[in-house]
Amino acid sequence: MNEIVSTPALASVVVLKIQEFTRRPVAEQIGLKAQLEALVTLAIRSLPAAERIVLDAPDGVAVVVLGSPRDALELAERSQAAADLPLGIGVNHGPVKPATDALRGPGLVGDGLAAGMTLANVATPGRFLASRSFHEALEAFAPGRADELSSAGVFTDSNVRTHELFTLDPQAANARRRRLIDIGILTVAAILGLGTAARFARLDSGPVPVRPAVIAFEITPRGEVVINGVPQGRSPPLTRLEVDPGYYTIEVRNSPYPPLKLNVNLGSAEEMTITHSFAKPKSTTKSKTQSARESARELVRDVRRQLGF
């Protein structure tokens, strides 16, 4: 850990949490933690050492960014690109202060960390969630980047505290990249006087229309469909559902059977079919009556063998 700041400060916090970490085998936990440490090492490389504090946790890592919130957003984006890791990513802006634990030694505490951890716990793998306070801080430092965050709803935690959520809007991010490309093309055209470059710039007529993705269901005998924690209905009769492109956690439930759980990243106009059967497992236990009958038959056979029959 880097040197702890000596006074309370406002900072942006990026929490990277490996989802369902404690449920995984120990060998898998070790491998995932090693991958996460390698990811963080690369992701923070562009941040000056004096502007970051890395805090380790059993199931993840928290990076406290003392510089611009834009640096924290870029760190979250680089971490989100690590599709091989089942990461929940929470981004917050708030107060942090030094604290010393008798067992763990020096560290940081504060609402900046606590809210970031809460968001990481509810984020689906491959997607980051940012708080209202982070959105406001980013808007003050980099309004253009703040426009790339879109509303992702409201979450109420176990302490009945409401969190307004934001996430990266792919359309806004793509539009920003297109604007930068357009500016670059037009600048070259102005300097070199190349009308051809200007004509190419005018061909970019705006964002490519985004079409909904389609999820088809083939469930037997039936199942309750839940997407990102929101019930969608029973299948059958539900056989087809249109959603916006993006990351989703899909569950199909039929108690008392174990639920089917999938994490997917759907693109524009992409179609997928979920096929599952909730089959009743064959019983491997025998009733007391069956066991008693078999024991009695075995006893009779033993007696007959001893008597020579």
KEFIGU-579549 format. One record per residue: y, x, z of N, C-alpha, C, CB in turn. Coordinates in steps of 0.05 Angstrom, whole numbers, padded with zeros to 5 digits, always signed. Atoms other than C-alpha are relative to their C-alpha. Glycine has a CB too. Layout:
BEGIN
YXZYXZYXZYXZ
...
// end
This chain:
BEGIN
-00024+00017+00000+00000+00000+00000+00025+00018+00000+00000-00019+00024
-00025-00015+00000+00071+00025-00014+00014-00004+00027+00017-00009-00023
-00015+00002-00025+00122+00034+00041+00011-00028+00003+00023+00021+00001
-00009+00027-00006+00139-00033+00074+00030-00001+00003-00014-00011+00025
-00029+00003-00003+00211-00057+00069+00006-00005+00030+00011-00024-00017
-00006+00001-00029+00245-00053+00137+00015-00025+00008+00017+00024+00007
-00015+00024-00006+00286-00118+00133-00010-00023-00017+00030+00004-00004
+00008+00023+00016+00271-00189+00109+00014+00000-00027+00004-00026+00015
-00013+00000+00026+00285-00198+00035-00011-00023-00017-00005+00027-00014
+00009+00019+00020+00280-00248-00021-00014+00015-00022+00023-00017-00012
+00016-00014+00020+00226-00228-00071-00016-00020-00015-00018+00021+00013
+00019+00016+00016+00183-00256-00126-00028+00010+00007+00005+00003-00031
+00027-00007-00008+00109-00257-00108-00020-00011-00021-00007-00012+00028
+00021+00008+00019+00051-00259-00158-00027+00004+00015+00001+00017-00026
+00026+00000-00014-00016-00277-00125-00022-00004-00021-00001-00022+00022
+00023+00001+00019-00080-00263-00165-00025-00005+00017-00002+00026-00017
+00023+00007-00017-00140-00298-00133-00024-00005-00018+00007-00025+00016
+00025+00004+00014-00211-00294-00158-00012-00027+00010-00021+00023+00004
+00009+00026-00008-00235-00366-00159-00029+00000+00009+00004-00020-00023
+00027+00003-00011-00297-00385-00118-00013+00027+00007-00018-00016-00020
+00009-00027-00005-00303-00313-00096-00022+00001+00021+00024+00017+00010
+00019-00002-00021-00342-00325-00032-00027-00013-00008+00010-00014+00025
+00025+00013+00008-00395-00367-00069-00016+00018-00019+00006-00026-00014
+00013-00017+00020-00413-00310-00116-00018+00021+00014+00021+00015-00018
+00016-00021-00011-00468-00258-00104+00017+00025+00006-00024+00008-00019
-00015-00023-00008-00445-00194-00070+00005+00019-00023-00015+00015+00023
-00003-00018+00023-00458-00152-00132+00021-00009-00019-00027+00004-00015
-00021+00011+00018-00415-00199-00174+00027+00003+00013-00006-00029-00007
-00026-00003-00014-00360-00197-00121+00011+00028-00004-00003-00007+00030
-00008-00028+00003-00358-00121-00124+00010+00005-00028-00023+00019+00007
-00008-00005+00028-00354-00121-00200+00027-00014-00007-00021-00010-00019
-00025+00014+00006-00299-00174-00203+00024+00013+00014-00003-00029+00009
-00023-00013-00014-00257-00139-00150+00008+00026-00014-00008+00006+00030
-00006-00025+00014-00263-00073-00188+00016-00006-00026-00026+00015-00007
-00015+00008+00024-00240-00108-00252+00029-00008+00006-00014-00023-00015
-00026+00008-00008-00182-00139-00215+00018+00024+00007-00001-00020+00023
-00016-00024-00007-00159-00072-00187+00008+00015-00025-00017+00018+00019
-00007-00013+00025-00161-00042-00256+00022-00015-00015-00025+00004-00019
-00020+00017+00013-00121-00101-00284+00027+00004+00013-00009-00029+00001
-00025-00002-00014-00068-00095-00230+00012+00028-00005-00004-00004+00030
-00010-00027+00005-00062-00019-00241+00015+00001-00027-00023+00020+00000
-00013+00000+00026-00045-00032-00314+00024-00018-00001-00020-00008-00022
-00021+00021+00001-00002-00094-00302+00025+00009+00013-00010-00025+00012
-00024-00008-00015+00045-00060-00253+00011+00027-00010-00006+00002+00030
-00008-00027+00009+00052+00005-00292+00029+00001-00009-00017+00008-00024
-00028+00000+00010+00120-00016-00322+00020-00005+00023+00003-00021-00021
-00018+00005-00023+00148-00033-00252+00005+00025+00016-00011-00022+00018
-00005-00024-00017+00183+00023-00213-00013-00003+00027+00030+00004+00003
+00014+00001-00025+00145+00040-00150+00017-00011+00023-00010+00028+00008
-00019+00009-00021+00207+00025-00108+00004-00030-00001+00026+00015-00002
-00005+00029+00003+00208-00047-00134-00025-00017+00002+00014-00004-00027
+00025+00015-00003+00137-00068-00119-00015+00008+00024-00017+00003-00025
+00018-00005-00023+00090-00075-00061-00026-00015-00007+00012-00010+00027
+00026+00011+00006+00016-00087-00073-00016-00005+00026-00017+00018-00019
+00015+00008-00024-00022-00125-00018-00028-00008-00008+00014-00022+00015
+00028+00007+00006-00098-00128-00019-00010-00023+00017-00018+00025+00003
+00013+00021-00015-00139-00188+00002-00030-00001-00008+00014-00028-00006
+00029+00000+00007-00215-00200+00004-00006-00012-00027-00015-00014+00021
+00007+00014+00025-00213-00247-00056+00022+00003-00021-00004-00029+00006
-00021-00003+00019-00152-00222-00093+00021+00021+00007+00014-00026-00004
-00022-00019-00004-00086-00184-00095+00026-00016-00002-00001+00023-00022
-00027+00010+00002-00013-00202-00083+00019+00023-00006+00008-00015+00027
-00020-00020+00008+00043-00164-00117+00027-00011+00006-00003+00008-00030
-00027+00008-00008+00112-00170-00085+00019+00016-00018+00005+00006+00030
-00018-00012+00019+00165-00156-00138+00028-00002+00011-00001-00014-00029
-00026+00000-00013+00232-00135-00107+00022+00000-00021+00002+00023+00018
-00020-00001+00021+00268-00131-00174+00005-00027-00012-00008+00020-00022
-00006+00025+00014+00283-00184-00226-00024-00018-00001+00010+00006-00028
+00021+00019+00003+00242-00248-00227-00013+00002-00028+00010-00028+00005
+00011-00003+00027+00233-00234-00302-00023+00020+00001+00022+00009-00019
+00022-00019-00003+00190-00174-00282-00025-00013+00011+00008+00024+00018
+00023+00014-00011+00146-00220-00241-00013-00018-00020+00009-00017+00025
+00011+00017+00021+00139-00269-00299-00016+00016-00020+00023-00015-00015
+00015-00017+00019+00118-00213-00346-00026+00010+00012+00018+00024-00009
+00025-00009-00014+00068-00188-00294-00020-00023+00000+00006+00008+00029
+00018+00023+00000+00039-00259-00289-00011-00004-00028+00014-00025+00009
+00009+00003+00027+00035-00263-00365-00021+00020-00008+00024+00002-00020
+00020-00020+00006-00002-00197-00371-00026-00005+00015+00011+00028+00008
+00024+00007-00016-00050-00219-00316-00015-00023-00012+00007-00005+00029
+00012+00024+00012-00061-00286-00350-00016+00007-00025+00021-00021-00007
+00014-00008+00024-00083-00250-00413-00028+00011+00006+00016+00021-00015
+00026-00010-00007-00144-00223-00375-00020-00023+00001+00001+00016+00027
+00017+00024+00002-00190-00280-00399-00027+00005+00012-00003-00008-00029
+00027-00005-00011-00253-00245-00373-00001-00004+00030-00009+00028-00007
-00001+00004-00029-00231-00255-00301+00007-00028+00007+00020+00020+00013
-00006+00028-00009-00233-00324-00267+00023+00000+00020-00025-00013+00011
-00023-00003-00018-00163-00316-00238+00016-00026+00002+00018+00023-00009
-00021+00019-00005-00119-00368-00206+00025+00015+00007-00008-00020+00023
-00024-00016-00003-00048-00343-00210+00023-00017+00010+00008+00014-00027
-00023+00015-00011+00009-00367-00166+00025+00018+00001-00006-00010+00028
-00025-00015+00000+00082-00345-00174+00021-00014+00016+00009+00005-00030
-00020+00012-00017+00135-00358-00122+00023+00019+00005-00013-00008+00027
-00023-00017-00008+00204-00333-00100+00009-00010+00027+00023-00002-00022
-00008+00008-00027+00221-00333-00027+00001+00024+00019-00020-00020+00011
-00004-00022-00019+00231-00293+00037-00027+00013+00008+00014-00010+00024
+00022-00016-00011+00183-00238+00059+00011+00019+00020-00016+00015-00023
-00009-00019-00021+00187-00194+00120-00023+00016+00010+00014-00015+00023
+00022-00017-00010+00147-00137+00150-00012-00011+00026+00010+00028+00005
+00015+00008-00024+00095-00152+00203-00023+00019+00005-00010-00030-00001
+00022-00018-00007+00042-00112+00240-00021-00016+00014+00010+00023+00017
+00023+00013-00012-00027-00138+00256-00016+00021+00015-00018-00014-00022
+00014-00019-00017-00067-00106+00311-00025+00011-00013-00007-00012+00027
+00024-00009+00014-00129-00103+00267+00005+00011-00028-00019-00024-00002
-00004-00007+00028-00102-00097+00196+00023+00020-00004+00005-00024-00016
-00022-00018+00004-00040-00055+00209+00024-00013-00012-00008+00024-00016
-00024+00011+00012+00027-00063+00174-00005-00017-00025+00020+00022-00006
+00002+00017+00023+00037-00117+00122+00025-00016-00003-00025-00018+00001
-00023+00018+00005+00083-00172+00098-00009-00029+00006+00010+00002-00029
+00004+00029-00004+00089-00246+00118+00024-00014-00011-00005-00006+00030
-00023+00015+00009+00135-00302+00098-00008-00022-00019+00021+00017-00012
+00006+00023+00017+00141-00365+00057-00004+00009-00029+00023-00020+00001
+00004-00010+00027+00146-00324-00007-00030+00005-00006+00015+00026-00004
+00029-00005+00004+00073-00302+00003-00016-00026+00004-00009+00021+00020
+00016+00024-00006+00047-00367+00034+00000-00020-00023+00011-00013+00025
-00001+00019+00022+00071-00412-00022-00014+00011-00025+00029-00007-00007
+00014-00012+00023+00046-00362-00075-00030-00003+00002+00008+00029-00002
+00028+00003-00004-00023-00364-00044-00009-00029-00004-00008+00009+00028
+00007+00028+00004-00023-00440-00043-00002-00007-00030+00021-00018+00013
+00000+00005+00029-00006-00442-00118-00025+00013-00013+00025+00010-00013
+00023-00014+00012-00061-00391-00134-00025-00015+00007-00002+00029+00011
+00024+00015-00007-00112-00434-00097-00004-00025-00018+00002-00009+00029
+00003+00024+00016-00097-00495-00141+00001+00005-00030+00021-00021+00008
-00001-00007+00028-00087-00459-00207-00027+00002-00012+00016+00026-00004
+00025-00002+00014-00143-00465-00257-00002+00028-00012-00003-00022-00022
+00003-00027+00011-00173-00399-00283+00014+00003-00027-00029+00007-00003
-00013-00006+00025-00132-00367-00338+00027-00013-00003-00017-00009-00023
-00026+00013+00002-00069-00406-00322+00016+00006+00026-00003-00031-00003
-00015-00005-00025-00012-00390-00274+00019-00024+00005+00017+00026-00003
-00018+00021-00009+00030-00439-00234+00023+00013+00015-00015-00021+00018
-00023-00011-00013+00101-00424-00212+00014-00022+00015+00020+00012-00021
-00013+00019-00018+00143-00457-00158+00028-00007-00011+00002+00010+00028
-00028+00007+00007+00211-00492-00165+00019+00023+00008+00008-00026+00015
-00017-00021-00009+00243-00435-00125-00001+00024-00020-00006+00009+00028
+00002-00022+00019+00216-00384-00175+00014-00007-00026-00029+00007-00006
-00013+00009+00024+00240-00425-00234+00030+00002+00003-00007-00030-00006
-00028-00002-00004+00310-00428-00204+00010+00029+00001+00008-00014+00026
-00007-00028-00001+00311-00353-00190-00001+00012-00028-00018+00016+00019
+00003-00010+00028+00287-00338-00261+00023-00010-00017-00027-00008-00012
-00022+00011+00016+00340-00384-00289+00026+00015+00005+00004-00030+00006
-00024-00015-00006+00394-00345-00253+00000+00028-00013+00003+00003+00031
+00002-00027+00011+00369-00278-00279-00004+00001-00030-00023+00015+00014
+00007+00000+00028+00341-00296-00347-00004-00029-00009-00026+00017-00005
+00002+00028+00008+00357-00367-00370-00019-00005-00024+00027-00011-00007
+00017+00003+00023+00321-00357-00436-00030-00001+00007+00005+00022-00020
+00028+00000-00009+00256-00340-00401-00007-00025+00016-00006+00025+00016
+00005+00024-00016+00263-00398-00353-00005-00024-00017+00024-00006+00018
+00005+00022+00019+00264-00445-00413-00029-00001-00009+00019+00002-00024
+00028-00001+00009+00193-00423-00428-00019-00013+00021-00008+00028-00006
+00016+00013-00021+00168-00455-00363+00004-00030-00002+00007+00011+00028
-00001+00029+00002+00151-00529-00368-00011-00012+00025-00014-00010-00025
+00010+00014-00024+00137-00579-00313-00030-00004-00001+00015-00027+00004
+00029+00004-00001+00065-00582-00290-00008-00019+00022-00014+00027+00005
+00006+00020-00020+00070-00638-00239+00008+00008+00028-00029-00007-00001
-00006-00004-00029+00073-00640-00163-00026+00002+00015+00018-00023+00011
+00024-00004-00017+00022-00616-00112+00007-00002+00029-00014+00027-00006
-00004+00002-00028+00018-00635-00039-00023+00015+00015+00001-00030+00009
+00020-00016-00013-00017-00584+00005-00010-00013+00026+00011+00028+00007
+00013+00012-00024-00058-00595+00070+00021-00004+00022-00022+00019+00009
-00021+00004-00020+00007-00590+00111+00020-00021-00009+00014+00026+00005
-00017+00022+00011+00036-00649+00071+00026+00011-00010+00004-00022+00021
-00024-00012+00012+00085-00602+00038-00002-00002-00030+00003+00030+00009
+00001+00005+00028+00103-00619-00033+00011+00024-00016+00017-00025-00007
-00007-00023+00017+00106-00565-00087+00004-00010-00029-00021+00023+00001
-00005+00007+00028+00139-00578-00155-00010+00024-00016+00030-00006-00005
+00014-00021+00014+00098-00538-00205+00011+00003-00028-00029-00006-00002
-00007-00007+00028+00116-00503-00270-00021+00019-00011+00029+00013-00001
+00019-00018+00013+00073-00466-00320+00012+00008-00027-00027-00014-00004
-00011-00011+00025+00084-00426-00384-00005-00020-00022-00013+00027-00006
+00001+00018+00023+00099-00471-00444-00006+00016-00025+00026-00017-00003
+00006-00016+00024+00063-00440-00504+00019-00005-00023-00029-00005-00009
-00018+00006+00022+00108-00475-00553+00027+00014+00003+00004-00030-00003
-00025-00013-00005+00171-00449-00520-00002+00030-00003+00011-00007+00028
+00004-00029+00002+00143-00378-00516-00002+00008-00030-00025+00009+00015
+00003-00007+00028+00123-00380-00590+00027-00003-00014-00021-00019-00013
-00027+00003+00012+00192-00407-00609+00018+00023+00006+00013-00026+00010
-00016-00023-00007+00224-00350-00571-00007+00024-00017-00003+00007+00030
+00009-00023+00016+00182-00299-00608+00010-00004-00029-00030+00003+00001
-00009+00005+00027+00200-00333-00674+00030+00006-00003-00006-00028-00008
-00029-00005+00001+00274-00330-00657+00006+00030-00001+00014-00013+00024
-00004-00029+00001+00269-00256-00643-00006+00012-00027-00016+00014+00022
+00008-00009+00026+00233-00245-00708+00022-00007-00021-00027-00012-00009
-00021+00008+00018+00286-00285-00745+00025+00017+00002+00007-00029+00004
-00023-00016-00004+00342-00246-00714-00003+00028-00012+00006+00003+00030
+00006-00027+00011+00309-00180-00733+00001+00000-00030-00027+00009+00009
+00000+00002+00029+00299-00203-00805+00028-00003-00011-00017-00024-00010
-00028+00005+00009+00371-00228-00812+00017+00025+00003+00012-00023+00014
-00015-00024-00004+00398-00163-00783-00005+00020-00022-00006+00012+00027
+00007-00019+00021+00360-00121-00833+00012-00009-00026-00031+00002-00003
-00011+00010+00026+00383-00166-00890+00030+00006-00001-00005-00030-00003
-00029-00005+00000+00456-00159-00868+00007+00029-00005+00012-00009+00026
-00006-00029+00002+00453-00083-00863-00007+00010-00028-00016+00016+00021
+00010-00011+00025+00414-00070-00927+00009-00017-00024-00030+00002+00000
-00008+00018+00022+00442-00129-00967-00023-00009-00017+00019+00015-00018
+00024+00008+00014+00372-00152-00985-00002-00031+00001-00025+00013+00011
+00002+00029+00001+00375-00225-01006-00029-00010+00004+00010-00011-00025
+00028+00008-00003+00299-00226-01006-00007-00005+00029-00019+00021-00012
+00006+00003-00029+00295-00217-00931+00012-00025+00011+00011+00024+00016
-00013+00025-00009+00344-00274-00920-00016-00024-00009+00028-00002-00010
+00016+00023+00010+00301-00320-00963-00025-00004+00017-00008+00004-00030
+00023+00003-00017+00240-00304-00921+00007-00012+00027-00013+00028+00004
-00009+00011-00025+00279-00320-00858+00003-00030-00002+00025+00013+00010
-00004+00029+00003+00297-00389-00885-00025-00015-00003+00018-00005-00024
+00025+00014+00003+00225-00405-00898-00012-00009+00027-00021+00018-00014
+00010+00008-00026+00213-00410-00823+00015-00025+00008+00005+00023+00021
-00014+00026-00004+00229-00484-00816-00003-00011+00028-00011-00019-00020
+00003+00010-00027+00211-00490-00743-00028+00002+00010+00010-00029+00002
+00026-00002-00012+00152-00496-00696-00022-00014-00016+00001-00010+00028
+00023+00013+00013+00084-00512-00726-00008-00024+00017-00024+00020-00004
+00007+00024-00016+00065-00583-00705-00026+00006+00016-00004-00024-00018
+00024-00004-00017+00015-00582-00647-00015-00026+00000+00009+00009+00029
+00017+00024+00001-00043-00631-00654-00017+00000+00025-00018+00000-00025
+00016+00001-00024-00082-00656-00594-00029+00010-00004-00001-00029+00010
+00028-00008+00000-00150-00627-00577-00017-00025+00007-00005+00023+00020
+00018+00023-00005-00211-00674-00573-00024+00009+00015-00008-00013-00028
+00024-00004-00015-00265-00675-00521-00019-00024-00003+00007+00006+00031
+00020+00021+00003-00328-00715-00537-00020+00002+00022-00013+00001-00028
+00019+00000-00023-00378-00736-00483-00026-00013-00009+00012-00014+00024
+00027+00011+00003-00453-00747-00489-00015+00003+00026-00016+00014-00024
+00010-00002-00028-00473-00761-00417-00022-00021+00004+00022-00003+00020
+00021+00019-00007-00539-00793-00395-00008+00004+00029-00024+00003-00019
-00005+00028+00008-00548-00838-00359+00029-00008+00002-00017-00019+00017
-00028+00006-00003-00475-00837-00337+00013+00022+00017+00006-00028+00012
-00014-00019-00016-00422-00794-00304+00029-00006+00002-00004+00028-00011
-00028+00003-00004-00352-00796-00276+00014+00025-00010+00007-00006+00030
-00014-00023+00012-00305-00751-00317+00026+00005+00015+00006-00006-00030
-00024-00008-00015-00251-00713-00278+00011+00025-00014-00006+00006+00030
-00013-00022+00013-00201-00667-00313+00024+00010+00016+00009-00007-00029
-00021-00012-00017-00157-00620-00272+00005-00017+00025+00026+00002-00016
-00001+00015-00025-00173-00663-00211+00008-00029-00004+00019+00013+00018
-00008+00028+00005-00152-00729-00245-00023-00015-00013+00026-00001-00018
+00022+00016+00012-00206-00782-00257+00008-00012-00027-00008-00023+00019
-00005+00010+00027-00211-00803-00330-00016-00025-00007-00005+00021-00020
+00017+00023+00005-00265-00857-00326-00029+00008-00002+00009-00013-00026
+00029-00004+00000-00340-00865-00333-00009+00003-00029-00015-00023+00014
+00013-00004+00027-00381-00839-00392-00030-00004+00003+00007+00029-00011
-00014+00020+00016-00409-00881-00422+00013-00021+00017-00019-00013-00021
-00007+00003+00029-00369-00921-00444+00019+00021-00011+00013-00027-00003
-00018-00020+00010-00320-00863-00448-00015+00021-00017+00015+00015+00023
+00014-00019+00018-00342-00821-00508+00019+00020-00013-00015-00015-00021
-00019-00017+00014-00278-00788-00533+00027-00001+00015+00004-00010-00030
-00025-00003-00015-00214-00762-00501+00018+00020-00014-00005+00008+00029
-00019-00018+00012-00152-00731-00532+00018+00012+00022+00017-00014-00021
-00017-00014-00020-00113-00678-00491+00018+00019-00015-00018+00014+00021
-00017-00020+00011-00057-00630-00504-00014+00027+00001+00027+00002+00016
+00013-00027-00001-00079-00558-00521+00007+00014+00026+00010+00017-00024
-00005-00014-00025-00086-00515-00459-00025+00005+00015+00020-00015+00016
+00022-00006-00018-00130-00495-00401-00007-00024+00017+00007+00024+00018
+00009+00023-00016-00172-00548-00366-00025+00007+00016-00005-00023-00019
+00025+00000-00016-00223-00554-00311-00012-00028-00003+00006+00007+00031
+00013+00026+00006-00272-00609-00331-00024-00003+00018-00008-00002-00030
+00023+00006-00017-00321-00640-00282-00012-00027-00009+00007-00001+00030
+00014+00025+00004-00374-00693-00295-00018-00004+00025-00017+00000-00027
+00014+00005-00026-00401-00724-00230-00018-00024-00001+00021-00003+00022
+00019+00022-00003-00461-00767-00215-00015+00005+00026-00019-00004-00025
+00012-00005-00027-00477-00766-00140-00028-00014+00001+00018-00011+00022
+00000-00024-00017-00525-00743-00111-00006+00026-00016-00019-00002+00022
+00006-00024+00016-00536-00694-00169+00023+00020+00001-00007-00008-00029
-00022-00019+00001-00497-00629-00173+00018-00005-00024-00012+00029-00002
-00019+00006+00023-00434-00638-00216-00001+00021-00021+00028-00003+00010
-00003-00019+00022-00426-00606-00284+00030+00009+00000-00008-00012-00028
-00028-00010-00001-00363-00561-00282+00004+00020-00022+00006+00013+00028
-00007-00017+00023-00331-00527-00342+00029+00008+00002-00007-00013-00027
-00028-00009+00004-00268-00485-00351+00004+00007-00029+00006+00025+00018
-00004-00004+00029-00242-00488-00423+00029+00005-00006-00011-00025-00015
-00027-00005+00011-00182-00465-00463+00000-00012-00028+00008+00030+00000
+00001+00015+00025-00171-00515-00520+00025+00006-00017-00003-00030+00005
-00022-00005+00019-00129-00499-00581+00008-00025-00014-00007+00021-00020
-00010+00023+00016-00090-00545-00627-00022-00010-00019+00025+00007-00015
+00020+00013+00017-00137-00595-00662-00029+00009+00005+00007+00005-00029
+00028-00009-00006-00198-00562-00630-00016-00023+00011+00000+00023+00021
+00018+00021-00010-00258-00607-00617-00024+00013+00014-00009-00018-00023
+00024-00009-00014-00314-00597-00567-00016-00024+00010+00008+00019+00024
+00017+00021-00010-00373-00638-00544-00014+00009+00025-00021-00009-00022
+00014-00006-00025-00400-00639-00473-00024-00018+00001+00019-00005+00024
+00025+00015-00001-00473-00659-00471-00014+00008+00027-00018+00007-00024
+00013-00006-00026-00508-00666-00403-00017-00024+00008+00021+00006+00022
+00017+00021-00010-00564-00705-00372-00005+00004+00030-00028+00000-00015
+00005-00001-00029-00568-00721-00298-00029-00011+00004+00021-00018+00016
+00028+00008-00002-00644-00721-00294-00009+00002+00029-00018+00017-00018
+00011+00000-00028-00680-00738-00229-00021+00022+00002-00011-00028+00008
+00020-00021-00003-00717-00676-00206-00027-00011+00010+00010+00022+00019
+00026+00009-00009-00791-00683-00197-00005+00009+00029-00022+00013-00018
+00004-00006-00028-00811-00687-00125-00023+00020+00003-00007-00026+00015
+00021-00021-00005-00850-00626-00100-00012-00004+00027+00013+00028-00002
+00010+00004-00026-00863-00655-00031-00019-00024+00000+00022-00005+00021
+00019+00022-00002-00921-00701-00012+00006-00017+00024-00029+00011+00001
-00004+00018-00022-00917-00761+00032-00020+00006+00022-00002-00030-00008
+00019-00004-00022-00950-00760+00100-00026-00013-00005+00012-00010+00027
+00025+00014+00006-01001-00811+00076-00017+00016-00019+00006-00028-00011
+00015-00016+00020-01020-00768+00016-00012+00025+00014+00017+00009-00023
+00010-00024-00014-01027-00706+00060-00023-00007+00018+00022+00013+00016
+00021+00008-00018-01069-00743+00110-00026-00007-00015+00008-00025+00017
+00024+00007+00016-01116-00770+00056-00013+00025-00011+00008-00018-00023
+00012-00025+00011-01125-00701+00025-00014+00016+00022+00022+00017-00013
+00013-00014-00023-01140-00671+00094-00026-00012+00007+00019+00000+00024
+00025+00015-00006-01192-00725+00107-00021+00006-00021+00005-00030+00002
+00019-00006+00021-01225-00712+00039-00011+00028+00003+00013-00004-00028
+00009-00027-00003-01227-00638+00052-00019+00003+00024+00024+00019+00004
+00018-00001-00024-01259-00649+00121-00027-00011-00008+00012-00016+00023
+00026+00012+00008-01313-00694+00090-00015+00020-00017+00005-00026-00015
+00014-00019+00017-01328-00641+00037-00011+00023+00016+00020+00011-00021
+00010-00021-00016-01335-00587+00090-00025-00008+00016+00022+00009+00020
+00023+00010-00015-01383-00630+00131-00024-00002-00018+00006-00028+00013
+00022+00003+00019-01425-00646+00070-00012+00028-00008+00009-00015-00026
+00011-00026+00007-01430-00572+00052-00016+00012+00023+00023+00020-00007
+00015-00011-00023-01452-00554+00123-00027-00014+00003+00016-00003+00025
+00025+00015-00002-01506-00608+00120-00018+00004-00024+00005-00029+00004
+00017-00005+00023-01531-00584+00053+00001-00021-00022-00027+00004+00008
-00002+00020+00021-01508-00643+00011+00017+00010-00022+00012-00026+00012
// end
